[in-house]
Amino acid sequence: MKRRTSLRLEAILAAALVMLFACACSLNTPSVDAALQKQATSPAVSTPAIKTAGTLTVGLRNTSVTAPFESVATSGEATGMDVDVASALADQLGLSVKFVSVTDAKSALAGTCDIVMNVKSGESGDVTVVGSYAETAAALFHKGATASVTTSDVNGKTVGLQSSSVSQRTLARTNLSVTQKEFTNLNGAFAALDEGSVDYVLCDAYAGGYLATTYDDMGFCGSLDAPTPLGVGVATSNATLQGSVKTALDTISSNGVLASIHQRWVGDLPTLGASNQVTGITLTEASTGSNAASSTDATSATTNAGNGTTAGSNAVTL
């Protein structure tokens, strides 16, 4: 099928609302933009729980985290799923939001930031991960709708993947027997899938879900490993902010805003869990440090403007 060069925000949000209606959610569920523009009348938290009164300072790890989570547009504006989630959290807290680039969650929270996005539990000392708004796992994508596959479906097939990636190392730990075709980035792998020169693409689930939305007929078909939750990092000593962020995240999870953000960035990618792992898959234990030596599954393209990314009406320019 012909690749779409852009996606209209209105269509994406409409799809999100259809999804929410199908799940028997309220017809009054706000769109992402509406939610980001609706700010609480008074701040739910202030100094010293946050660095600056009236502002939530958010750390983005855009040197190590790629689309759809974080990217920097040519204009210098921070974009991505992490930006939308953080902006929605700030609005729930009645705060403006400011984004800064960080490398280490622990040092950032001790210095410049109130929260850091995209943090795994146990990743850094003195950092408590609040909630979960996404997951990471090595996942397979194919031409067709979201579906489930078994090891017998995949064995003997050609799998496109990024060379020296975490996903490639995960594949080496499985009982699958496939032909690997390496690419320097996932854009090339998905182009090959579209052309039919590979049967599957293996990559991080959210990176794949993001790229799949730019094609007419590609879908998720199972993960190889158990997902690792991604949440909001807050200083362990800051119990007040932890509680406030948890309440805000619970709210956007229950009122449909988080679902709309997911729909915007990764389409119909499901919440990852045991129910959507490849049937029959087994893994050996990873050797110490094996994933740390691998590159992340990255897209070479900048974030699609057609995905309607926004830092929210309350964002402070970087």
Secondary structure as a PSIPRED ss2 file (coil, helix, strand):
# PSIPRED VFORMAT (PSIPRED V4.0)

   1 M C   1.000  0.000  0.000
   2 K C   1.000  0.000  0.000
   3 R C   1.000  0.000  0.000
   4 R C   1.000  0.000  0.000
   5 T C   1.000  0.000  0.000
   6 S C   1.000  0.000  0.000
   7 L C   1.000  0.000  0.000
   8 R C   1.000  0.000  0.000
   9 L H   0.000  1.000  0.000
  10 E H   0.000  1.000  0.000
  11 A H   0.000  1.000  0.000
  12 I H   0.000  1.000  0.000
  13 L H   0.000  1.000  0.000
  14 A H   0.000  1.000  0.000
  15 A H   0.000  1.000  0.000
  16 A H   0.000  1.000  0.000
  17 L H   0.000  1.000  0.000
  18 V H   0.000  1.000  0.000
  19 M H   0.000  1.000  0.000
  20 L H   0.000  1.000  0.000
  21 F H   0.000  1.000  0.000
  22 A H   0.000  1.000  0.000
  23 C C   1.000  0.000  0.000
  24 A C   1.000  0.000  0.000
  25 C C   1.000  0.000  0.000
  26 S C   1.000  0.000  0.000
  27 L C   1.000  0.000  0.000
  28 N C   1.000  0.000  0.000
  29 T C   1.000  0.000  0.000
  30 P C   1.000  0.000  0.000
  31 S C   1.000  0.000  0.000
  32 V H   0.000  1.000  0.000
  33 D H   0.000  1.000  0.000
  34 A H   0.000  1.000  0.000
  35 A H   0.000  1.000  0.000
  36 L H   0.000  1.000  0.000
  37 Q H   0.000  1.000  0.000
  38 K C   1.000  0.000  0.000
  39 Q C   1.000  0.000  0.000
  40 A C   1.000  0.000  0.000
  41 T C   1.000  0.000  0.000
  42 S C   1.000  0.000  0.000
  43 P C   1.000  0.000  0.000
  44 A C   1.000  0.000  0.000
  45 V C   1.000  0.000  0.000
  46 S C   1.000  0.000  0.000
  47 T C   1.000  0.000  0.000
  48 P C   1.000  0.000  0.000
  49 A C   1.000  0.000  0.000
  50 I C   1.000  0.000  0.000
  51 K C   1.000  0.000  0.000
  52 T E   0.000  0.000  1.000
  53 A C   1.000  0.000  0.000
  54 G C   1.000  0.000  0.000
  55 T E   0.000  0.000  1.000
  56 L E   0.000  0.000  1.000
  57 T E   0.000  0.000  1.000
  58 V E   0.000  0.000  1.000
  59 G E   0.000  0.000  1.000
  60 L E   0.000  0.000  1.000
  61 R C   1.000  0.000  0.000
  62 N C   1.000  0.000  0.000
  63 T C   1.000  0.000  0.000
  64 S C   1.000  0.000  0.000
  65 V C   1.000  0.000  0.000
  66 T C   1.000  0.000  0.000
  67 A C   1.000  0.000  0.000
  68 P C   1.000  0.000  0.000
  69 F C   1.000  0.000  0.000
  70 E C   1.000  0.000  0.000
  71 S E   0.000  0.000  1.000
  72 V E   0.000  0.000  1.000
  73 A C   1.000  0.000  0.000
  74 T C   1.000  0.000  0.000
  75 S C   1.000  0.000  0.000
  76 G C   1.000  0.000  0.000
  77 E C   1.000  0.000  0.000
  78 A E   0.000  0.000  1.000
  79 T E   0.000  0.000  1.000
  80 G C   1.000  0.000  0.000
  81 M H   0.000  1.000  0.000
  82 D H   0.000  1.000  0.000
  83 V H   0.000  1.000  0.000
  84 D H   0.000  1.000  0.000
  85 V H   0.000  1.000  0.000
  86 A H   0.000  1.000  0.000
  87 S H   0.000  1.000  0.000
  88 A H   0.000  1.000  0.000
  89 L H   0.000  1.000  0.000
  90 A H   0.000  1.000  0.000
  91 D H   0.000  1.000  0.000
  92 Q H   0.000  1.000  0.000
  93 L H   0.000  1.000  0.000
  94 G C   1.000  0.000  0.000
  95 L C   1.000  0.000  0.000
  96 S E   0.000  0.000  1.000
  97 V E   0.000  0.000  1.000
  98 K E   0.000  0.000  1.000
  99 F E   0.000  0.000  1.000
 100 V E   0.000  0.000  1.000
 101 S E   0.000  0.000  1.000
 102 V C   1.000  0.000  0.000
 103 T C   1.000  0.000  0.000
 104 D C   1.000  0.000  0.000
 105 A H   0.000  1.000  0.000
 106 K H   0.000  1.000  0.000
 107 S H   0.000  1.000  0.000
 108 A H   0.000  1.000  0.000
 109 L H   0.000  1.000  0.000
 110 A H   0.000  1.000  0.000
 111 G H   0.000  1.000  0.000
 112 T C   1.000  0.000  0.000
 113 C C   1.000  0.000  0.000
 114 D C   1.000  0.000  0.000
 115 I E   0.000  0.000  1.000
 116 V E   0.000  0.000  1.000
 117 M E   0.000  0.000  1.000
 118 N E   0.000  0.000  1.000
 119 V E   0.000  0.000  1.000
 120 K C   1.000  0.000  0.000
 121 S C   1.000  0.000  0.000
 122 G C   1.000  0.000  0.000
 123 E C   1.000  0.000  0.000
 124 S C   1.000  0.000  0.000
 125 G C   1.000  0.000  0.000
 126 D C   1.000  0.000  0.000
 127 V E   0.000  0.000  1.000
 128 T E   0.000  0.000  1.000
 129 V E   0.000  0.000  1.000
 130 V E   0.000  0.000  1.000
 131 G E   0.000  0.000  1.000
 132 S E   0.000  0.000  1.000
 133 Y E   0.000  0.000  1.000
 134 A E   0.000  0.000  1.000
 135 E E   0.000  0.000  1.000
 136 T E   0.000  0.000  1.000
 137 A C   1.000  0.000  0.000
 138 A E   0.000  0.000  1.000
 139 A E   0.000  0.000  1.000
 140 L E   0.000  0.000  1.000
 141 F E   0.000  0.000  1.000
 142 H E   0.000  0.000  1.000
 143 K E   0.000  0.000  1.000
 144 G C   1.000  0.000  0.000
 145 A C   1.000  0.000  0.000
 146 T C   1.000  0.000  0.000
 147 A C   1.000  0.000  0.000
 148 S C   1.000  0.000  0.000
 149 V C   1.000  0.000  0.000
 150 T E   0.000  0.000  1.000
 151 T H   0.000  1.000  0.000
 152 S H   0.000  1.000  0.000
 153 D H   0.000  1.000  0.000
 154 V H   0.000  1.000  0.000
 155 N C   1.000  0.000  0.000
 156 G C   1.000  0.000  0.000
 157 K C   1.000  0.000  0.000
 158 T E   0.000  0.000  1.000
 159 V E   0.000  0.000  1.000
 160 G E   0.000  0.000  1.000
 161 L E   0.000  0.000  1.000
 162 Q E   0.000  0.000  1.000
 163 S C   1.000  0.000  0.000
 164 S C   1.000  0.000  0.000
 165 S E   0.000  0.000  1.000
 166 V H   0.000  1.000  0.000
 167 S H   0.000  1.000  0.000
 168 Q H   0.000  1.000  0.000
 169 R H   0.000  1.000  0.000
 170 T H   0.000  1.000  0.000
 171 L H   0.000  1.000  0.000
 172 A H   0.000  1.000  0.000
 173 R C   1.000  0.000  0.000
 174 T E   0.000  0.000  1.000
 175 N C   1.000  0.000  0.000
 176 L C   1.000  0.000  0.000
 177 S C   1.000  0.000  0.000
 178 V C   1.000  0.000  0.000
 179 T E   0.000  0.000  1.000
 180 Q E   0.000  0.000  1.000
 181 K E   0.000  0.000  1.000
 182 E E   0.000  0.000  1.000
 183 F E   0.000  0.000  1.000
 184 T C   1.000  0.000  0.000
 185 N C   1.000  0.000  0.000
 186 L H   0.000  1.000  0.000
 187 N H   0.000  1.000  0.000
 188 G H   0.000  1.000  0.000
 189 A H   0.000  1.000  0.000
 190 F H   0.000  1.000  0.000
 191 A H   0.000  1.000  0.000
 192 A H   0.000  1.000  0.000
 193 L H   0.000  1.000  0.000
 194 D H   0.000  1.000  0.000
 195 E H   0.000  1.000  0.000
 196 G C   1.000  0.000  0.000
 197 S C   1.000  0.000  0.000
 198 V C   1.000  0.000  0.000
 199 D C   1.000  0.000  0.000
 200 Y E   0.000  0.000  1.000
 201 V E   0.000  0.000  1.000
 202 L E   0.000  0.000  1.000
 203 C E   0.000  0.000  1.000
 204 D E   0.000  0.000  1.000
 205 A H   0.000  1.000  0.000
 206 Y H   0.000  1.000  0.000
 207 A H   0.000  1.000  0.000
 208 G H   0.000  1.000  0.000
 209 G H   0.000  1.000  0.000
 210 Y H   0.000  1.000  0.000
 211 L H   0.000  1.000  0.000
 212 A H   0.000  1.000  0.000
 213 T C   1.000  0.000  0.000
 214 T C   1.000  0.000  0.000
 215 Y C   1.000  0.000  0.000
 216 D C   1.000  0.000  0.000
 217 D C   1.000  0.000  0.000
 218 M E   0.000  0.000  1.000
 219 G E   0.000  0.000  1.000
 220 F E   0.000  0.000  1.000
 221 C E   0.000  0.000  1.000
 222 G E   0.000  0.000  1.000
 223 S E   0.000  0.000  1.000
 224 L C   1.000  0.000  0.000
 225 D C   1.000  0.000  0.000
 226 A C   1.000  0.000  0.000
 227 P C   1.000  0.000  0.000
 228 T E   0.000  0.000  1.000
 229 P E   0.000  0.000  1.000
 230 L E   0.000  0.000  1.000
 231 G E   0.000  0.000  1.000
 232 V E   0.000  0.000  1.000
 233 G E   0.000  0.000  1.000
 234 V E   0.000  0.000  1.000
 235 A E   0.000  0.000  1.000
 236 T C   1.000  0.000  0.000
 237 S C   1.000  0.000  0.000
 238 N C   1.000  0.000  0.000
 239 A H   0.000  1.000  0.000
 240 T H   0.000  1.000  0.000
 241 L H   0.000  1.000  0.000
 242 Q H   0.000  1.000  0.000
 243 G H   0.000  1.000  0.000
 244 S H   0.000  1.000  0.000
 245 V H   0.000  1.000  0.000
 246 K H   0.000  1.000  0.000
 247 T H   0.000  1.000  0.000
 248 A H   0.000  1.000  0.000
 249 L H   0.000  1.000  0.000
 250 D H   0.000  1.000  0.000
 251 T H   0.000  1.000  0.000
 252 I H   0.000  1.000  0.000
 253 S H   0.000  1.000  0.000
 254 S H   0.000  1.000  0.000
 255 N C   1.000  0.000  0.000
 256 G C   1.000  0.000  0.000
 257 V H   0.000  1.000  0.000
 258 L H   0.000  1.000  0.000
 259 A H   0.000  1.000  0.000
 260 S H   0.000  1.000  0.000
 261 I H   0.000  1.000  0.000
 262 H H   0.000  1.000  0.000
 263 Q H   0.000  1.000  0.000
 264 R H   0.000  1.000  0.000
 265 W H   0.000  1.000  0.000
 266 V H   0.000  1.000  0.000
 267 G C   1.000  0.000  0.000
 268 D C   1.000  0.000  0.000
 269 L C   1.000  0.000  0.000
 270 P C   1.000  0.000  0.000
 271 T C   1.000  0.000  0.000
 272 L C   1.000  0.000  0.000
 273 G C   1.000  0.000  0.000
 274 A H   0.000  1.000  0.000
 275 S H   0.000  1.000  0.000
 276 N H   0.000  1.000  0.000
 277 Q E   0.000  0.000  1.000
 278 V C   1.000  0.000  0.000
 279 T E   0.000  0.000  1.000
 280 G C   1.000  0.000  0.000
 281 I C   1.000  0.000  0.000
 282 T C   1.000  0.000  0.000
 283 L E   0.000  0.000  1.000
 284 T C   1.000  0.000  0.000
 285 E C   1.000  0.000  0.000
 286 A C   1.000  0.000  0.000
 287 S C   1.000  0.000  0.000
 288 T C   1.000  0.000  0.000
 289 G C   1.000  0.000  0.000
 290 S C   1.000  0.000  0.000
 291 N C   1.000  0.000  0.000
 292 A C   1.000  0.000  0.000
 293 A C   1.000  0.000  0.000
 294 S C   1.000  0.000  0.000
 295 S E   0.000  0.000  1.000
 296 T C   1.000  0.000  0.000
 297 D C   1.000  0.000  0.000
 298 A C   1.000  0.000  0.000
 299 T C   1.000  0.000  0.000
 300 S C   1.000  0.000  0.000
 301 A C   1.000  0.000  0.000
 302 T C   1.000  0.000  0.000
 303 T C   1.000  0.000  0.000
 304 N C   1.000  0.000  0.000
 305 A H   0.000  1.000  0.000
 306 G H   0.000  1.000  0.000
 307 N H   0.000  1.000  0.000
 308 G C   1.000  0.000  0.000
 309 T C   1.000  0.000  0.000
 310 T C   1.000  0.000  0.000
 311 A C   1.000  0.000  0.000
 312 G C   1.000  0.000  0.000
 313 S C   1.000  0.000  0.000
 314 N C   1.000  0.000  0.000
 315 A E   0.000  0.000  1.000
 316 V E   0.000  0.000  1.000
 317 T C   1.000  0.000  0.000
 318 L C   1.000  0.000  0.000
